[in-house]
Amino acid sequence: MKPAFLGPAAIAVCLAMPGGVALADSNPLAAERWNTRPVIVVVPRDSDPLLTRVRSALEEPATREGFRERDMALFTVVAGQGRRNDRQLAPASTAALLKALGLDARGPATFVLVGKDGGVKMREGADVDLQAVFAEIDRMPMRQQQQQR
C-alpha cells in the first residue's frame, strides 16, 4: 500500500476543521489585536504581591470601570497556568503567550501592557502603579480618538 500524500489543500481543510490539527501559533494575543488592550500579569505563585494588588484593585468599582472604558483584558499566568479574565487558557496558548512576550512563568513577577496594535507599551515589575497604566493608555492616539467620540 502506498503512503497517502496530503496536498496543501487537504492540509488547509484539516487546519480549518473544528477539533482538527492545532494551529502552530496559538498565541491568544492574536485574537485581541484591534479589539482590546491586554494586560498580562505573570507571577510564580498565587500569593505573589503583584497579583494580590491587581486583584484588589479590580475589586474597586472605579478600577473595574477604568478597565472597561479602556477596552482592557486581563491575562494572568500563575505558576504556569494561564487565564483570560476568568477563563482557563489551554497549556499551548499559555506557552505561546509567554514565548511571544519573552516571559518565564517562574518569575520574576511581571506586568505587561499590550496596545490594541499588538505592540508592548509597558513592561513593569511588581511595583507597577495601575493609575500610571491608565495614564499611559490615555496618552495613546487610539484612546484619545475613542474619548472624542
C-alpha positions, 0 to 999 in steps of 0.5 A, a space after each residue: 500500500 502506498 503512503 497517502 500524500 496530503 496536498 496543501 489543500 487537504 492540509 488547509 481543510 484539516 487546519 480549518 476543521 473544528 477539533 482538527 490539527 492545532 494551529 502552530 501559533 496559538 498565541 491568544 494575543 492574536 485574537 485581541 489585536 484591534 479589539 482590546 488592550 491586554 494586560 498580562 500579569 505573570 507571577 510564580 505563585 498565587 500569593 505573589 504581591 503583584 497579583 494580590 494588588 491587581 486583584 484588589 484593585 479590580 475589586 474597586 468599582 472605579 478600577 473595574 470601570 477604568 478597565 472597561 472604558 479602556 477596552 482592557 483584558 486581563 491575562 494572568 499566568 500563575 505558576 504556569 497556568 494561564 487565564 483570560 479574565 476568568 477563563 482557563 487558557 489551554 497549556 499551548 496558548 499559555 506557552 505561546 503567550 509567554 514565548 511571544 512576550 519573552 516571559 518565564 512563568 517562574 518569575 520574576 513577577 511581571 506586568 505587561 501592557 499590550 496596545 490594541 496594535 499588538 505592540 508592548 507599551 509597558 513592561 513593569 515589575 511588581 511595583 507597577 502603579 495601575 493609575 500610571 497604566 491608565 495614564 499611559 493608555 490615555 496618552 495613546 492616539 487610539 484612546 484619545 480618538 475613542 474619548 472624542 467620540 
